[in-house]
Every structure is written in structure tokens, then in C-alpha cells.
Amino acid sequence: MKDEFVVCKVSKDDMTASLFQQIVHVENSVSDPYSVEQLKELWCENNHFDGFVCTNHHKVIGHVIFNPHSRRRNGSVYVINLVVLPEYRRQGIGQRLLEAGCEYYLKQGCTLPFSLSVDKDNIPAITLYKKLGFQEQIPINEVEEDNTQYIMESTFDEVYHNILSTQRIKNVKNN
């Protein structure tokens, strides 16, 4: 059966027990997953975060959560969490999830930069983020007590330009 990747925004009202369990399953595919309680807060209880899932034949294979009200680095849309099941990595799923969030914020009139933190040894993720215009800013240990991550940031214009260059997003409203 041919893959049918679909990315959609998930609101608190859209959340079902089955969908939440699929998100937990995806999250548990990484070495340091968020707890079920943390995921509940991010996906089910907090109206300030925006989540997107990627499905393949109605099965969740990846997810991303954004915080558009982040106070990190003087205000940015912060990518809280991006996870893709191992068997679907390096197939463009992470990029599609990031693009969907960026398109959503663009349509909302947002012009804030985007930021995220990433493990220094996660070369595939760093490569993807650089492709989308993110740049390594500072080791996160200068911000927090952690020497294993970087903060990466991209201006709104860089993200917008790089997303449009992928030709995946059409009819994006330009404010």
C-alpha cells in the first residue's frame, strides 16, 4: 500500500483517547520521551500551544508542538517537541510538520522568529533545521544547566523563504 502522509492541526477539542494514545506511542519511540502527564498538559490541557500530527493511513507517525508565546530569546515561536517514528524518519515527515506549523502562523499574521533546542549529536535533525533556515545560536548550557543541546533560531523571513522554496505549501497568505 502506498504511503499517504497527511498533516493536520489538532486542537484540544479534537483530542480523543485513541489519538492521544497514538501520540504517546510516537513519543515513546525516542530515548528521552515526555511523560504521559507532560503530554496531557501539552496536548489536552493547555490552550496556548499548537499541535500538529502527521498520519499515514490514519495512524499517527509524527507530531510537533509549538508555543507561540515563548519568552525565550526575546519572544519567538518555540518548537517544544518534534518526534517522528523511527521507521518514518528521513522521509520528510519532520519537515512537513514544521512547514504546517509555519504556514499556520503565517496565516495568523505572525512574524516572530522561530526557535528550538536540539541535541548536539542529533545530526539529522540539525541538518533539517539548517535546511529550513535555522542557525545554531548558543549552546543551551549558557541558558540552562545543560551542555548537550543547542538553541537554534530562524528569522520569520528565513523560514518563510525556505518553506516556499520546498514548493509543498501553496496559497500562503503574504501579509
C-alpha positions as CSV (number, residue, x, y, z in Angstrom):
1,M,0.0,0.0,0.0
2,K,1.4,3.4,-1.0
3,D,2.1,5.9,1.8
4,E,-0.5,8.6,2.3
5,F,1.1,11.3,4.6
6,V,-1.4,13.8,5.9
7,V,-0.5,16.6,8.3
8,C,-3.3,18.4,10.3
9,K,-3.6,20.7,13.2
10,V,-5.0,19.1,16.4
11,S,-6.9,21.3,18.9
12,K,-7.8,20.4,22.4
13,D,-11.3,19.7,21.2
14,D,-10.1,17.3,18.6
15,M,-8.3,15.1,21.0
16,T,-9.7,11.6,21.6
17,A,-8.3,8.8,23.8
18,S,-7.2,6.9,20.7
19,L,-5.4,9.9,19.1
20,F,-3.7,10.7,22.4
21,Q,-2.5,7.1,22.8
22,Q,-1.1,7.2,19.3
23,I,0.8,10.4,20.2
24,V,2.1,8.7,23.3
25,H,3.3,5.8,21.2
26,V,5.2,8.1,18.9
27,E,6.7,10.0,21.8
28,N,7.9,6.8,23.4
29,S,10.0,6.0,20.3
30,V,12.6,8.5,21.5
31,S,15.3,7.9,24.1
32,D,14.1,10.7,26.4
33,P,10.3,11.0,25.9
34,Y,8.0,13.4,27.6
35,S,5.9,11.7,30.3
36,V,2.2,11.0,29.8
37,E,1.4,13.7,32.3
38,Q,3.6,16.2,30.3
39,L,1.9,15.2,27.1
40,K,-1.5,15.6,28.6
41,E,-0.7,19.1,29.6
42,L,0.8,20.0,26.2
43,W,-2.0,18.3,24.1
44,C,-5.1,18.3,26.2
45,E,-5.0,21.0,28.9
46,N,-3.1,24.0,27.6
47,N,-4.8,26.3,25.1
48,H,-1.6,28.2,24.5
49,F,0.2,25.5,22.5
50,D,-0.5,24.4,18.9
51,G,0.0,20.8,17.9
52,F,0.1,19.1,14.5
53,V,0.2,15.4,13.7
54,C,1.3,13.5,10.6
55,T,-0.7,10.4,9.8
56,N,-0.2,7.6,7.3
57,H,-3.4,5.7,6.6
58,H,-5.0,7.3,9.8
59,K,-2.1,6.2,12.0
60,V,-0.1,8.9,13.8
61,I,3.6,8.7,12.7
62,G,4.8,12.0,13.9
63,H,3.9,15.1,15.9
64,V,5.1,18.6,16.7
65,I,4.0,21.1,19.3
66,F,4.6,24.9,19.1
67,N,4.5,27.6,21.8
68,P,3.7,30.9,20.0
69,H,4.0,32.8,23.3
70,S,7.6,31.8,24.2
71,R,9.7,34.2,26.2
72,R,12.9,32.5,25.1
73,R,15.3,34.8,23.2
74,N,13.1,37.9,23.4
75,G,10.0,36.2,22.0
76,S,9.7,33.6,19.4
77,V,7.5,30.7,18.2
78,Y,9.2,27.9,20.1
79,V,9.2,24.4,18.8
80,I,8.6,22.4,22.0
81,N,8.7,18.9,20.7
82,L,9.1,17.2,17.3
83,V,9.0,13.4,17.1
84,V,8.7,11.0,14.2
85,L,8.5,7.2,14.4
86,P,11.9,5.7,13.6
87,E,10.6,3.8,10.5
88,Y,9.4,7.1,9.0
89,R,12.5,9.2,9.7
90,R,14.4,10.8,6.8
91,Q,11.2,10.7,4.6
92,G,10.4,14.4,5.0
93,I,7.9,14.0,7.8
94,G,9.6,16.3,10.3
95,Q,9.9,18.9,7.5
96,R,6.2,18.6,6.7
97,L,5.3,19.0,10.3
98,L,7.4,22.1,10.7
99,E,6.1,23.5,7.4
100,A,2.5,23.0,8.6
101,G,3.1,25.0,11.8
102,C,4.9,27.7,10.0
103,E,2.2,28.0,7.4
104,Y,-0.4,28.2,10.2
105,Y,1.4,31.0,12.0
106,L,1.9,32.8,8.7
107,K,-1.8,32.7,8.1
108,Q,-2.3,34.1,11.6
109,G,-0.2,37.1,10.7
110,C,2.7,36.1,12.9
111,T,6.1,37.5,12.1
112,L,8.1,36.3,15.1
113,P,11.2,34.3,14.7
114,F,11.1,30.5,15.3
115,S,13.4,28.8,17.8
116,L,14.1,25.3,19.2
117,S,16.6,23.3,21.1
118,V,18.2,20.3,19.7
119,D,20.7,17.7,21.0
120,K,24.2,18.5,19.7
121,D,24.6,14.9,18.5
122,N,21.3,14.8,16.6
123,I,22.9,15.5,13.2
124,P,19.8,14.5,11.1
125,A,17.7,17.0,13.0
126,I,20.3,19.7,12.9
127,T,20.6,19.2,9.1
128,L,16.8,19.5,8.7
129,Y,16.7,22.7,10.8
130,K,19.6,24.3,8.9
131,K,17.8,23.4,5.6
132,L,14.8,25.3,6.8
133,G,16.9,28.4,7.8
134,F,17.6,27.7,11.4
135,Q,21.1,28.6,12.7
136,E,22.9,27.4,15.8
137,Q,22.9,30.3,18.2
138,I,24.4,29.3,21.5
139,P,24.9,26.1,23.5
140,I,22.0,25.7,25.7
141,N,24.3,25.5,28.8
142,E,24.6,29.2,28.5
143,V,20.9,29.4,29.1
144,E,20.3,26.3,31.3
145,E,22.4,23.8,33.1
146,D,22.7,21.5,30.1
147,N,25.8,21.0,27.9
148,T,24.2,18.6,25.4
149,Q,21.9,20.9,23.4
150,Y,22.0,24.0,21.1
151,I,19.4,26.6,20.8
152,M,18.7,27.2,17.1
153,E,16.8,30.1,15.7
154,S,15.5,31.3,12.4
155,T,14.0,34.7,11.4
156,F,10.5,34.6,10.1
157,D,11.8,35.7,6.7
158,E,14.2,32.7,6.6
159,V,11.6,30.2,7.5
160,Y,9.1,31.7,5.0
161,H,11.6,31.7,2.2
162,N,12.8,28.2,2.9
163,I,9.3,26.8,3.2
164,L,8.2,28.4,-0.1
165,S,11.3,27.0,-1.8
166,T,10.2,23.5,-1.0
167,Q,7.1,24.0,-3.1
168,R,5.0,22.0,-0.7
169,I,2.9,24.8,0.6
170,K,0.6,26.6,-1.8
171,N,-1.6,29.7,-1.5
172,V,0.2,31.0,1.5
173,K,-1.1,34.4,2.5
174,N,1.6,37.0,2.5
175,N,1.0,39.9,5.0
